[in-house]
Amino acid sequence: MQVEKATSSNVLEVMYLLQQCIDDFNNNSVYQWNQSYPDHFKLQKEVENSTLYIIKNKGVCIGTITFDEQQESVFDSVEWKNKSDKFIVIHRIAVFPTWQKKGIGKKLIEFVENFARENKFNSIRLDVASSSEHLIKLYESIGYAHAGEILYPKQKETFKCLEKVI
């Protein structure tokens, strides 16, 4: 299994994967994503910008990650360790529920970390719903440190911001 750039033909299967993850989140009282985010148009734009990646098993998409150098303005209030403009932001990572806890998410994160090193980025940033304690612990266990909290418009709970200096 290798991480690869997504194409337009992958968008529907990524949408299906994300819907399964949204249902799983909701069943566990985590409201990180919803029916309007992410949508088909956003994913298509990510394909066009070469920022959407997938991982497949036997031809079936089991994980996805989106990252780039764009940071939303809500992140400006966070006290990041890396003060330079050479950082990557992970916008979304998802693993099909039946494939979780099997190293797929770690493989996606390692892909981004290798990309960051190879392209001379100084850090990787991400955010996680505060109620998603198991994900926060997972990121911390692989070297991501708490940098602050943010509240997105139209969200009820805060999101923890984490950063790994490369």
DSSP file (Angstrom, degrees, kcal/mol; ACC not computed):
  #  RESIDUE AA STRUCTURE BP1 BP2  ACC     N-H-->O    O-->H-N    N-H-->O    O-->H-N    TCO  KAPPA ALPHA  PHI   PSI    X-CA   Y-CA   Z-CA
    1    1 A M              0   0    0      0, 0.0     2,-0.4     0, 0.0    56,-0.1   0.000 360.0 360.0 360.0 126.0    0.0    0.0    0.0
    2    2 A Q        -     0   0    0     54,-0.2    54,-0.6    52,-0.0     2,-0.3  -0.944 360.0-115.1-127.5 149.3    1.4    3.3   -1.1
    3    3 A V  E     +A   55   0A   0     -2,-0.4     2,-0.3    52,-0.2    52,-0.2  -0.650  42.7 175.5 -78.7 135.8    0.2    6.9   -0.7
    4    4 A E  E     -A   54   0A   0     50,-2.7    50,-3.0    -2,-0.3     2,-0.1  -0.960  37.1 -90.6-140.4 157.2   -0.6    8.4   -4.1
    5    5 A K  E     -A   53   0A   0     -2,-0.3    48,-0.3    48,-0.2     2,-0.2  -0.445  46.9-121.1 -65.1 138.5   -2.1   11.7   -5.5
    6    6 A A        -     0   0    0     46,-2.9     2,-0.2    -2,-0.1    46,-0.2  -0.494  25.1-154.7 -77.9 151.5   -5.8   11.5   -5.9
    7    7 A T    >>  -     0   0    0     -2,-0.2     3,-2.1    43,-0.0     4,-0.5  -0.711  36.0 -94.9-116.9 172.3   -7.4   12.1   -9.3
    8    8 A S  G >4 S+     0   0    0      1,-0.3     3,-1.1    -2,-0.2     4,-0.4   0.839 124.2  61.5 -56.5 -33.0  -10.8   13.3  -10.3
    9    9 A S  G 34 S+     0   0    0      1,-0.2     4,-0.3     2,-0.1    -1,-0.3   0.635 100.5  55.2 -71.4 -11.4  -11.9    9.6  -10.6
   10   10 A N  G <> S+     0   0    0     -3,-2.1     4,-2.2     1,-0.1    -1,-0.2   0.583  81.6  89.8 -92.3 -12.0  -11.1    9.1   -6.9
   11   11 A V  H <X S+     0   0    0     -3,-1.1     4,-2.6    -4,-0.5     5,-0.2   0.883  85.7  49.0 -59.3 -44.3  -13.4   11.9   -5.6
   12   12 A L  H  > S+     0   0    0     -4,-0.4     4,-2.3     1,-0.2    -1,-0.2   0.907 112.4  47.8 -64.2 -40.1  -16.5    9.9   -5.2
   13   13 A E  H  > S+     0   0    0     -4,-0.3     4,-2.3     2,-0.2    -1,-0.2   0.852 111.4  50.8 -70.4 -31.0  -14.7    7.1   -3.3
   14   14 A V  H  X S+     0   0    0     -4,-2.2     4,-2.9     2,-0.2    -2,-0.2   0.905 108.9  52.2 -68.0 -40.6  -13.1    9.7   -1.1
   15   15 A M  H  X S+     0   0    0     -4,-2.6     4,-2.3    -5,-0.2    -2,-0.2   0.919 110.2  48.6 -58.7 -43.4  -16.5   11.2   -0.4
   16   16 A Y  H  X S+     0   0    0     -4,-2.3     4,-2.1     2,-0.2    -2,-0.2   0.937 111.7  48.9 -62.2 -46.8  -17.8    7.7    0.5
   17   17 A L  H  X S+     0   0    0     -4,-2.3     4,-2.0     1,-0.2    -2,-0.2   0.929 112.0  48.9 -58.4 -46.5  -14.8    7.2    2.9
   18   18 A L  H  X S+     0   0    0     -4,-2.9     4,-2.7     1,-0.2    -1,-0.2   0.872 108.0  54.1 -64.0 -37.2  -15.4   10.6    4.5
   19   19 A Q  H  X S+     0   0    0     -4,-2.3     4,-2.4     2,-0.2    -1,-0.2   0.896 107.9  50.2 -63.9 -39.0  -19.1    9.9    5.0
   20   20 A Q  H  X S+     0   0    0     -4,-2.1     4,-2.1     2,-0.2    -1,-0.2   0.891 112.0  48.2 -64.3 -38.3  -18.2    6.7    6.8
   21   21 A C  H  X S+     0   0    0     -4,-2.0     4,-3.0     2,-0.2    -2,-0.2   0.895 109.5  52.1 -68.9 -40.0  -15.8    8.6    9.0
   22   22 A I  H  X S+     0   0    0     -4,-2.7     4,-2.9     2,-0.2    -2,-0.2   0.929 110.6  48.1 -60.5 -45.5  -18.4   11.3    9.7
   23   23 A D  H  X S+     0   0    0     -4,-2.4     4,-2.3     2,-0.2    -1,-0.2   0.909 112.7  48.9 -60.7 -42.1  -20.9    8.6   10.8
   24   24 A D  H  X S+     0   0    0     -4,-2.1     4,-1.0     2,-0.2    -2,-0.2   0.918 111.8  48.9 -64.6 -44.2  -18.2    7.0   13.0
   25   25 A F  H ><>S+     0   0    0     -4,-3.0     5,-2.6     1,-0.2     3,-1.2   0.959 111.9  48.6 -57.3 -51.8  -17.3   10.4   14.5
   26   26 A N  H ><5S+     0   0    0     -4,-2.9     3,-1.7     1,-0.3    -2,-0.2   0.876 106.9  55.6 -59.5 -39.3  -21.0   11.2   15.2
   27   27 A N  H 3<5S+     0   0    0     -4,-2.3    -1,-0.3     1,-0.3    -2,-0.2   0.745 111.8  45.2 -63.7 -22.3  -21.5    7.8   16.8
   28   28 A N  T <<5S-     0   0    0     -3,-1.2    -1,-0.3    -4,-1.0    -2,-0.2   0.108 120.3-108.5-107.9  19.5  -18.7    8.6   19.2
   29   29 A S  T < 5S+     0   0    0     -3,-1.7     2,-0.5     1,-0.2    -3,-0.2   0.818  76.7 133.1  57.0  36.2  -19.9   12.2   19.9
   30   30 A V      < -     0   0    0     -5,-2.6     2,-0.3    -8,-0.1     3,-0.2  -0.979  35.4-172.1-114.6 123.9  -17.1   13.8   17.9
   31   31 A Y        +     0   0    0     -2,-0.5   126,-0.2     1,-0.2   125,-0.2  -0.410  36.8 131.7-115.8  56.5  -18.4   16.5   15.6
   32   32 A Q  S    S+     0   0    0     -2,-0.3     2,-0.3   -10,-0.1    -1,-0.2   0.902  75.0  17.1 -74.2 -43.1  -15.3   17.4   13.6
   33   33 A W        -     0   0    0     -3,-0.2     2,-0.2   -11,-0.1    -7,-0.0  -0.769  68.0-172.0-125.0 169.9  -16.9   17.2   10.1
   34   34 A N  B >   -G   37   0B   0      3,-1.8     3,-0.7    -2,-0.3   -12,-0.1  -0.809  47.2 -72.5-148.8-170.7  -20.5   17.3    8.9
   35   35 A Q  T 3  S+     0   0    0     -2,-0.2   -16,-0.0     1,-0.2   -13,-0.0   0.752 128.1  46.2 -65.3 -24.2  -22.6   16.9    5.7
   36   36 A S  T 3  S+     0   0    0      1,-0.2    -1,-0.2     3,-0.1     3,-0.2   0.619  98.7  87.6 -96.2 -12.8  -21.4   20.2    4.3
   37   37 A Y  B <  S+G   34   0B   0     -3,-0.7    -3,-1.8     1,-0.3    -1,-0.2  -0.991  92.0  17.7-136.9 129.5  -17.7   19.8    5.0
   38   38 A P  S    S-     0   0    0      0, 0.0    -1,-0.3     0, 0.0     2,-0.2   0.648  87.7-178.5 -83.6 152.9  -15.9   18.4    3.1
   39   39 A D     >  -     0   0    0     -3,-0.2     4,-2.2    -2,-0.1     5,-0.2  -0.628  41.7-100.0-111.5 171.9  -18.0   18.6   -0.1
   40   40 A H  H  > S+     0   0    0      1,-0.2     4,-2.5    -2,-0.2     5,-0.2   0.873 120.1  52.3 -56.7 -42.6  -17.4   17.3   -3.6
   41   41 A F  H  > S+     0   0    0      1,-0.2     4,-2.2     2,-0.2    -1,-0.2   0.881 108.4  50.6 -66.0 -38.5  -16.4   20.7   -4.9
   42   42 A K  H  > S+     0   0    0      2,-0.2     4,-2.1     1,-0.2    -1,-0.2   0.926 112.1  47.4 -64.0 -44.6  -13.7   21.1   -2.2
   43   43 A L  H  X S+     0   0    0     -4,-2.2     4,-2.1     1,-0.2    -2,-0.2   0.902 110.5  51.8 -64.4 -40.7  -12.3   17.7   -2.9
   44   44 A Q  H  X S+     0   0    0     -4,-2.5     4,-2.3     1,-0.2    -1,-0.2   0.905 109.5  50.1 -62.3 -40.5  -12.3   18.4   -6.7
   45   45 A K  H  X S+     0   0    0     -4,-2.2     4,-2.0     1,-0.2    -1,-0.2   0.887 108.2  53.2 -63.9 -39.2  -10.4   21.6   -6.1
   46   46 A E  H  <>S+     0   0    0     -4,-2.1     5,-2.8     2,-0.2     6,-0.9   0.870 108.0  50.8 -65.0 -36.6   -7.9   19.7   -3.9
   47   47 A V  H ><5S+     0   0    0     -4,-2.1     3,-1.4     3,-0.2    -2,-0.2   0.942 110.2  49.4 -62.6 -47.4   -7.3   17.3   -6.8
   48   48 A E  H 3<5S+     0   0    0     -4,-2.3    -2,-0.2     1,-0.3    -1,-0.2   0.842 113.5  46.3 -61.2 -34.0   -6.7   20.2   -9.1
   49   49 A N  T 3<5S-     0   0    0     -4,-2.0    -1,-0.3    -5,-0.1    -2,-0.2   0.409 110.5-123.2 -88.4   1.4   -4.2   21.7   -6.7
   50   50 A S  T < 5S+     0   0    0     -3,-1.4    -3,-0.2    -4,-0.3    -2,-0.1   0.878  80.1 115.8  57.8  41.4   -2.5   18.3   -6.1
   51   51 A T      < +     0   0    0     -5,-2.8    16,-1.6    -6,-0.1     2,-0.5   0.438  48.3  86.6-115.8  -4.3   -3.1   18.5   -2.4
   52   52 A L  E     + B   0  66A   0     -6,-0.9   -46,-2.9    14,-0.2     2,-0.3  -0.875  54.9 179.1-103.4 126.3   -5.4   15.4   -2.0
   53   53 A Y  E     -AB   5  65A   0     12,-2.8    12,-2.0    -2,-0.5     2,-0.3  -0.880   5.9-167.0-124.4 155.4   -3.8   12.1   -1.5
   54   54 A I  E     -AB   4  64A   0    -50,-3.0   -50,-2.7    -2,-0.3     2,-0.4  -0.912  13.1-148.7-136.3 163.5   -5.2    8.6   -1.0
   55   55 A I  E     -AB   3  63A   0      8,-2.1     7,-2.7    -2,-0.3     8,-1.4  -0.998  21.1-163.8-132.7 135.1   -4.0    5.1    0.1
   56   56 A K  E     - B   0  61A   0    -54,-0.6     2,-0.4    -2,-0.4     5,-0.2  -0.829  15.9-156.3-120.0 155.3   -5.7    2.0   -1.3
   57   57 A N  E >  S- B   0  60A   0      3,-2.6     3,-1.8    -2,-0.3    -2,-0.0  -0.983  86.5 -17.0-127.7 119.8   -5.8   -1.6   -0.5
   58   58 A K  T 3  S-     0   0    0     -2,-0.4     3,-0.1     1,-0.3    -1,-0.1   0.879 131.3 -50.1  52.1  42.1   -6.6   -4.0   -3.3
   59   59 A G  T 3  S+     0   0    0      1,-0.2     2,-0.5     0, 0.0    -1,-0.3   0.432 114.9 115.0  82.4  -0.1   -7.9   -1.0   -5.4
   60   60 A V  E <  S-B   57   0A   0     -3,-1.8    -3,-2.6   -47,-0.0     2,-0.4  -0.896  70.0-120.5-109.3 131.1  -10.2    0.3   -2.6
   61   61 A C  E     +B   56   0A   0     -2,-0.5    -5,-0.3    -5,-0.2     3,-0.1  -0.536  39.4 163.7 -69.4 119.4   -9.6    3.7   -1.0
   62   62 A I  E     +     0   0A   0     -7,-2.7    34,-2.7    -2,-0.4     2,-0.3   0.468  61.4  19.0-115.9  -6.9   -9.1    3.2    2.7
   63   63 A G  E     -BC  55  95A   0     -8,-1.4    -8,-2.1    32,-0.2     2,-0.3  -0.992  56.6-171.6-160.3 157.1   -7.5    6.5    3.7
   64   64 A T  E     -BC  54  94A   0     30,-2.5    30,-2.6    -2,-0.3     2,-0.3  -0.991   0.7-173.2-150.1 153.1   -7.0   10.0    2.6
   65   65 A I  E     -BC  53  93A   0    -12,-2.0   -12,-2.8    -2,-0.3     2,-0.4  -0.990   6.3-161.7-148.0 143.1   -5.0   13.1    3.6
   66   66 A T  E     +BC  52  92A   0     26,-2.6    25,-2.5    -2,-0.3    26,-1.4  -0.995  21.8 157.5-126.1 129.7   -5.0   16.7    2.4
   67   67 A F  E     + C   0  90A   0    -16,-1.6     2,-0.3    -2,-0.4    23,-0.2  -0.996   1.9 142.0-150.2 152.6   -2.2   19.1    3.1
   68   68 A D  E     - C   0  89A   0     21,-1.8    21,-3.4    -2,-0.3   -18,-0.0  -0.887  59.3 -85.9-164.2-165.6   -0.7   22.3    1.7
   69   69 A E  S    S+     0   0    0     -2,-0.3     2,-0.4    19,-0.2    18,-0.1   0.279  86.0 110.5-100.1   9.1    0.9   25.6    2.7
   70   70 A Q        -     0   0    0     19,-0.2     2,-0.4     0, 0.0    -2,-0.2  -0.733  45.5-171.1 -94.5 131.0   -2.3   27.4    3.2
   71   71 A Q        -     0   0    0     -2,-0.4     5,-0.0    17,-0.0    -2,-0.0  -0.974  22.4-123.6-121.8 130.5   -3.4   28.4    6.7
   72   72 A E    >   -     0   0    0     -2,-0.4     3,-2.0     1,-0.1     4,-0.3  -0.353  28.1-113.0 -68.9 153.1   -6.8   29.8    7.6
   73   73 A S  G >  S+     0   0    0      1,-0.3     3,-1.9     2,-0.2     4,-0.3   0.757 111.8  72.4 -60.9 -25.8   -6.9   33.1    9.4
   74   74 A V  G >  S+     0   0    0      1,-0.3     3,-0.7     2,-0.2    -1,-0.3   0.750  91.0  61.0 -61.5 -22.3   -8.3   31.5   12.6
   75   75 A F  G X  S+     0   0    0     -3,-2.0     3,-1.9     1,-0.2    -1,-0.3   0.619  79.9  86.2 -78.0 -13.5   -4.8   29.9   13.0
   76   76 A D  G <  S+     0   0    0     -3,-1.9    -1,-0.2     1,-0.3    -2,-0.2   0.756  83.7  56.7 -62.5 -24.3   -3.2   33.4   13.3
   77   77 A S  G <  S+     0   0    0     -3,-0.7    -1,-0.3    -4,-0.3     2,-0.2   0.535  85.5 103.7 -84.0  -6.0   -3.9   33.6   17.0
   78   78 A V  S <  S-     0   0    0     -3,-1.9     2,-1.5    70,-0.1    70,-0.2  -0.542  74.9-128.0 -81.5 141.6   -2.0   30.3   17.8
   79   79 A E        -     0   0    0     68,-1.2     2,-0.1    -2,-0.2    -1,-0.1  -0.631  35.3-172.9 -88.6  80.1    1.5   30.4   19.3
   80   80 A W        -     0   0    0     -2,-1.5    45,-0.0     1,-0.1    67,-0.0  -0.460  25.7-141.1 -73.3 144.9    3.3   28.2   16.8
   81   81 A K  S    S+     0   0    0     -2,-0.1     2,-0.9     1,-0.1    -1,-0.1   0.916  93.2  66.6 -70.1 -44.0    6.9   27.3   17.6
   82   82 A N        +     0   0    0      1,-0.2    -1,-0.1    -3,-0.0    -2,-0.1  -0.707  62.5 178.7 -80.9 109.6    7.9   27.6   14.0
   83   83 A K        +     0   0    0     -2,-0.9    -1,-0.2    -4,-0.1    -2,-0.0   0.498  50.5  96.1 -90.5  -5.2    7.6   31.3   13.3
   84   84 A S  S    S-     0   0    0      2,-0.1    -2,-0.0     1,-0.1    38,-0.0  -0.183  84.0-117.0 -77.9 175.5    8.7   31.1    9.6
   85   85 A D  S    S+     0   0    0      1,-0.1     2,-1.0    37,-0.0    -1,-0.1   0.211  88.5  99.3 -97.3  15.2    6.5   30.7    6.6
   86   86 A K        +     0   0    0      2,-0.0    36,-3.2    35,-0.0    37,-0.8  -0.677  55.8 116.3-102.8  78.3    7.9   27.3    5.8
   87   87 A F  E     - d   0 123A   0     -2,-1.0     2,-0.4    34,-0.2    37,-0.2  -0.953  54.2-135.6-139.7 159.4    5.2   25.0    7.2
   88   88 A I  E     - d   0 124A   0     35,-2.2    37,-3.1    -2,-0.3     2,-0.5  -0.921  14.5-150.1-112.7 141.8    2.7   22.5    6.0
   89   89 A V  E     -Cd  68 125A   0    -21,-3.4   -21,-1.8    -2,-0.4     2,-0.7  -0.963   6.1-147.5-113.1 122.4   -0.9   22.4    7.2
   90   90 A I  E     +C   67   0A   0     35,-3.2    37,-0.5    -2,-0.5   -23,-0.3  -0.805  18.9 179.3 -84.5 117.6   -2.7   19.0    7.3
   91   91 A H  E     +     0   0A   0    -25,-2.5     2,-0.3    -2,-0.7    -1,-0.2   0.781  62.9   3.2 -90.7 -30.2   -6.3   19.9    6.6
   92   92 A R  E     +C   66   0A   0    -26,-1.4   -26,-2.6     2,-0.0     2,-0.4  -0.956  52.2 178.4-160.6 135.1   -7.8   16.5    6.8
   93   93 A I  E     +C   65   0A   0     -2,-0.3     2,-0.4   -28,-0.2   -28,-0.2  -0.994  15.7 171.9-136.0 134.3   -6.8   13.0    7.5
   94   94 A A  E     -C   64   0A   0    -30,-2.6   -30,-2.5    -2,-0.4     2,-0.4  -0.998  15.6-168.7-146.6 139.6   -9.3   10.1    7.4
   95   95 A V  E     -C   63   0A   0     -2,-0.4   -32,-0.2   -32,-0.2     5,-0.2  -0.997  40.4-101.9-127.7 131.4   -9.1    6.3    7.6
   96   96 A F    >>  -     0   0    0    -34,-2.7     3,-2.7    -2,-0.4     4,-0.6  -0.256  39.3-116.9 -50.6 132.2  -12.0    4.1    6.8
   97   97 A P  G >4 S+     0   0    0      0, 0.0     3,-1.1     0, 0.0    -1,-0.1   0.805 113.0  52.3 -48.5 -40.9  -13.4    3.0   10.2
   98   98 A T  G 34 S+     0   0    0      1,-0.2    -2,-0.1     3,-0.0   -36,-0.0   0.656 110.8  50.1 -73.0 -11.6  -12.7   -0.8    9.7
   99   99 A W  G X4>S+     0   0    0     -3,-2.7     3,-0.8   -37,-0.1     5,-0.5   0.408  84.9 116.2-102.1  -0.7   -9.1    0.1    8.8
  100  100 A Q  T <<5S+     0   0    0     -3,-1.1    -4,-0.0    -4,-0.6     0, 0.0  -0.348  71.9  26.4 -69.7 152.6   -8.4    2.3   11.8
  101  101 A K  T 3 5S+     0   0    0      1,-0.1    -1,-0.2    -2,-0.0    -3,-0.0   0.762  95.3 100.0  65.8  29.0   -5.8    1.2   14.4
  102  102 A K  T < 5S-     0   0    0     -3,-0.8    -2,-0.1     0, 0.0    -1,-0.1   0.147 103.8 -95.3-125.8  16.5   -3.9   -0.7   11.7
  103  103 A G  T  >5S+     0   0    0      3,-0.0     4,-1.9     4,-0.0     5,-0.1   0.475  92.4 117.3  88.2   2.4   -1.2    1.8   10.9
  104  104 A I  H  ><S+     0   0    0     -5,-0.5     4,-2.1     2,-0.2     5,-0.2   0.941  78.1  46.8 -69.6 -46.8   -2.9    3.5    7.9
  105  105 A G  H  > S+     0   0    0      1,-0.2     4,-2.4     2,-0.2    -1,-0.2   0.902 111.9  51.8 -60.0 -41.8   -3.1    6.9    9.6
  106  106 A K  H  > S+     0   0    0      1,-0.2     4,-2.8     2,-0.2    -1,-0.2   0.890 107.8  52.3 -62.4 -39.4    0.5    6.6   10.7
  107  107 A K  H  X S+     0   0    0     -4,-1.9     4,-1.8     2,-0.2    -1,-0.2   0.894 109.7  48.9 -64.3 -39.7    1.5    5.8    7.1
  108  108 A L  H  X S+     0   0    0     -4,-2.1     4,-1.8     2,-0.2    -2,-0.2   0.914 112.6  47.5 -65.4 -42.9   -0.3    8.9    5.9
  109  109 A I  H  X S+     0   0    0     -4,-2.4     4,-2.7     1,-0.2    -2,-0.2   0.916 110.1  52.3 -64.5 -43.8    1.3   11.1    8.5
  110  110 A E  H  X S+     0   0    0     -4,-2.8     4,-2.6     1,-0.2    -1,-0.2   0.869 105.5  56.1 -60.6 -35.8    4.8    9.7    7.7
  111  111 A F  H  X S+     0   0    0     -4,-1.8     4,-2.3     2,-0.2    -1,-0.2   0.938 110.2  44.2 -60.1 -47.2    4.1   10.5    4.0
  112  112 A V  H  X S+     0   0    0     -4,-1.8     4,-2.8     2,-0.2    -2,-0.2   0.911 112.7  51.9 -65.0 -42.6    3.5   14.1    4.9
  113  113 A E  H  X S+     0   0    0     -4,-2.7     4,-2.3     2,-0.2    -2,-0.2   0.909 111.3  46.8 -62.0 -41.9    6.6   14.2    7.3
  114  114 A N  H  X S+     0   0    0     -4,-2.6     4,-2.8     2,-0.2    -1,-0.2   0.909 111.7  51.3 -65.0 -41.8    8.8   12.8    4.5
  115  115 A F  H  X S+     0   0    0     -4,-2.3     4,-1.8    -5,-0.2    -2,-0.2   0.921 110.1  50.3 -58.6 -44.8    7.4   15.3    2.0
  116  116 A A  H  <>S+     0   0    0     -4,-2.8     5,-2.9     2,-0.2    -2,-0.2   0.922 112.9  45.3 -61.6 -45.8    8.1   18.1    4.5
  117  117 A R  H ><5S+     0   0    0     -4,-2.3     3,-1.5     1,-0.2    -2,-0.2   0.941 113.1  49.5 -63.2 -47.7   11.7   17.0    5.1
  118  118 A E  H 3<5S+     0   0    0     -4,-2.8    -1,-0.2     1,-0.3    -2,-0.2   0.798 116.0  43.4 -63.0 -29.3   12.4   16.5    1.4
  119  119 A N  T 3<5S-     0   0    0     -4,-1.8    -1,-0.3    -5,-0.2    -2,-0.2   0.186 114.6-114.0-105.5  15.6   11.0   19.9    0.5
  120  120 A K  T < 5 +     0   0    0     -3,-1.5     2,-0.2     1,-0.2    -3,-0.2   0.821  55.5 161.4  59.5  39.0   12.7   21.7    3.4
  121  121 A F      < -     0   0    0     -5,-2.9   -34,-0.2    -6,-0.2    -1,-0.2  -0.591  34.9-144.9 -82.6 154.1    9.7   22.7    5.5
  122  122 A N        -     0   0    0    -36,-3.2    44,-2.7    -2,-0.2     2,-0.3   0.696  69.3  -3.2 -94.9 -22.2   10.2   23.6    9.1
  123  123 A S  E     -dE  87 165A   0    -37,-0.8   -35,-2.2    42,-0.3     2,-0.4  -0.988  54.6-128.3-161.8 168.0    7.1   22.2   10.7
  124  124 A I  E     -dE  88 164A   0     40,-2.2    40,-2.4    -2,-0.3     2,-0.3  -0.992  25.1-164.8-125.3 133.7    3.7   20.5   10.2
  125  125 A R  E     +dE  89 163A   0    -37,-3.1   -35,-3.2    -2,-0.4     2,-0.3  -0.885  15.0 156.5-119.5 149.1    0.5   21.9   11.7
  126  126 A L  E     - E   0 162A   0     36,-2.1    36,-2.8    -2,-0.3     2,-0.3  -0.974  25.1-138.3-158.2 168.0   -2.9   20.4   12.2
  127  127 A D  E     - E   0 161A   0    -37,-0.5     2,-0.3    -2,-0.3    34,-0.2  -0.972  12.1-169.1-134.9 153.8   -6.0   20.7   14.3
  128  128 A V  E     - E   0 160A   0     32,-2.2    32,-3.0    -2,-0.3    -2,-0.0  -0.997  36.8 -96.4-141.0 139.8   -8.3   18.2   16.0
  129  129 A A  E >   - E   0 159A   0     -2,-0.3     3,-2.2    30,-0.3    30,-0.2  -0.332  35.4-126.9 -54.7 134.1  -11.7   18.5   17.6
  130  130 A S  T 3  S+     0   0    0     28,-2.5    -1,-0.2     1,-0.3    29,-0.1   0.787 108.4  59.7 -57.7 -29.0  -11.1   18.8   21.4
  131  131 A S  T 3  S+     0   0    0     27,-0.3     2,-1.5     1,-0.2    -1,-0.3   0.581  83.1  85.5 -76.3  -8.5  -13.5   15.9   22.0
  132  132 A S    X>  +     0   0    0     -3,-2.2     4,-2.0     1,-0.2     3,-0.6  -0.444  52.2 158.7 -91.8  62.7  -11.3   13.6   20.0
  133  133 A E  H 3>  +     0   0    0     -2,-1.5     4,-2.5     1,-0.2    -1,-0.2   0.830  67.0  56.5 -58.4 -37.9   -9.0   12.7   22.8
  134  134 A H  H 3> S+     0   0    0     -3,-0.3     4,-1.8     1,-0.2    -1,-0.2   0.869 108.9  47.2 -65.8 -34.8   -7.7    9.5   21.3
  135  135 A L  H <> S+     0   0    0     -3,-0.6     4,-2.7     2,-0.2     5,-0.2   0.894 110.4  52.2 -71.4 -39.0   -6.5   11.3   18.2
  136  136 A I  H  X S+     0   0    0     -4,-2.0     4,-2.5     1,-0.2    -2,-0.2   0.933 111.0  47.4 -60.8 -45.5   -4.8   14.0   20.3
  137  137 A K  H  X S+     0   0    0     -4,-2.5     4,-2.1     2,-0.2    -1,-0.2   0.882 110.5  53.3 -63.1 -38.3   -3.0   11.4   22.3
  138  138 A L  H  X S+     0   0    0     -4,-1.8     4,-0.8     2,-0.2    -2,-0.2   0.950 110.7  45.3 -61.5 -49.4   -2.0    9.6   19.0
  139  139 A Y  H ><>S+     0   0    0     -4,-2.7     5,-2.3     1,-0.2     3,-1.0   0.910 112.6  51.2 -62.1 -42.1   -0.5   12.8   17.5
  140  140 A E  H ><5S+     0   0    0     -4,-2.5     3,-1.6     1,-0.2    -1,-0.2   0.876 104.2  58.6 -62.2 -36.3    1.3   13.6   20.8
  141  141 A S  H 3<5S+     0   0    0     -4,-2.1    -1,-0.2     1,-0.3    -2,-0.2   0.699 106.7  48.4 -68.0 -18.0    2.8   10.1   20.9
  142  142 A I  T <<5S-     0   0    0     -3,-1.0    -1,-0.3    -4,-0.8    -2,-0.2   0.116 132.7 -83.8-110.9  21.4    4.4   10.7   17.5
  143  143 A G  T < 5S+     0   0    0     -3,-1.6     2,-0.4     1,-0.3    22,-0.3   0.530  80.4 137.4 100.8   7.1    5.9   14.1   18.3
  144  144 A Y      < -     0   0    0     -5,-2.3     2,-0.3    -6,-0.1    -1,-0.3  -0.742  37.4-154.0 -88.7 133.2    3.2   16.7   17.8
  145  145 A A  E     -F  163   0A   0     18,-3.1    18,-2.1    -2,-0.4     2,-0.2  -0.820  22.6-102.6-111.0 146.7    3.0   19.3   20.6
  146  146 A H  E     +F  162   0A   0     -2,-0.3    16,-0.2    16,-0.2     3,-0.1  -0.443  39.3 170.3 -65.0 130.7    0.0   21.4   21.7
  147  147 A A  E     -     0   0A   0     14,-3.1   -68,-1.2     1,-0.4     2,-0.3   0.523  54.4 -64.7-119.7 -13.4    0.2   24.9   20.3
  148  148 A G  E     -F  161   0A   0     13,-1.0    13,-3.2   -70,-0.2    -1,-0.4  -0.963  48.9 -86.5 155.5-171.8   -3.2   26.4   21.2
  149  149 A E  E     -F  160   0A   0     -2,-0.3     2,-0.3    11,-0.2    11,-0.2  -0.967  30.0-171.8-134.0 150.8   -6.9   26.2   20.6
  150  150 A I  E     -F  159   0A   0      9,-2.3     9,-2.8    -2,-0.3     2,-0.5  -0.916  16.1-143.1-135.4 162.5   -9.2   27.7   18.0
  151  151 A L        -     0   0    0     -2,-0.3     7,-0.1     7,-0.2     3,-0.1  -0.970  18.7-146.1-129.2 116.4  -12.9   27.9   17.3
  152  152 A Y    >   -     0   0    0     -2,-0.5     3,-1.8     5,-0.4     2,-0.0  -0.485  32.0 -96.2 -76.1 148.1  -14.1   27.7   13.8
  153  153 A P  T 3  S+     0   0    0      0, 0.0    -1,-0.1     0, 0.0     3,-0.1  -0.395 112.6  19.5 -58.3 142.7  -17.1   29.7   12.7
  154  154 A K  T 3  S+     0   0    0      1,-0.2     2,-0.4    -3,-0.1    -2,-0.0   0.565 101.4 114.5  70.5  11.0  -20.2   27.6   12.8
  155  155 A Q    <   -     0   0    0     -3,-1.8    -1,-0.2     1,-0.1  -123,-0.1  -0.872  53.6-157.3-109.9 147.8  -18.6   25.0   15.2
  156  156 A K  S    S+     0   0    0     -2,-0.4     2,-0.3  -125,-0.2    -1,-0.1   0.741  74.2  50.9 -92.8 -26.6  -19.7   24.4   18.7
  157  157 A E  S    S-     0   0    0   -126,-0.2    -5,-0.4     1,-0.1     2,-0.1  -0.777  83.7-109.6-114.9 158.8  -16.5   23.0   20.1
  158  158 A T        -     0   0    0     -2,-0.3   -28,-2.5    -7,-0.1     2,-0.4  -0.357  24.9-135.9 -78.3 162.6  -12.9   24.2   20.1
  159  159 A F  E     -EF 129 150A   0     -9,-2.8    -9,-2.3   -30,-0.2     2,-0.4  -0.971  13.5-130.0-120.0 135.5  -10.2   22.5   18.1
  160  160 A K  E     -EF 128 149A   0    -32,-3.0   -32,-2.2    -2,-0.4     2,-0.5  -0.690  19.2-142.6 -84.5 135.0   -6.7   21.8   19.5
  161  161 A C  E     -EF 127 148A   0    -13,-3.2   -14,-3.1    -2,-0.4   -13,-1.0  -0.852  20.3-174.3 -99.8 131.7   -3.8   22.9   17.4
  162  162 A L  E     -EF 126 146A   0    -36,-2.8   -36,-2.1    -2,-0.5     2,-0.4  -0.914   3.9-169.9-126.4 151.9   -0.8   20.7   17.2
  163  163 A E  E     -EF 125 145A   0    -18,-2.1   -18,-3.1    -2,-0.3     2,-0.5  -0.999  12.1-160.2-143.7 143.0    2.6   21.2   15.6
  164  164 A K  E     -E  124   0A   0    -40,-2.4   -40,-2.2    -2,-0.4     2,-0.4  -0.983  17.8-143.4-123.1 120.0    5.6   19.0   14.9
  165  165 A V  E      E  123   0A   0     -2,-0.5   -42,-0.3   -22,-0.3   -43,-0.1  -0.686 360.0 360.0 -81.0 130.6    8.9   20.8   14.2
  166  166 A I              0   0    0    -44,-2.7   -43,-0.2    -2,-0.4    -1,-0.1   0.425 360.0 360.0 -93.1 360.0   10.9   19.0   11.5
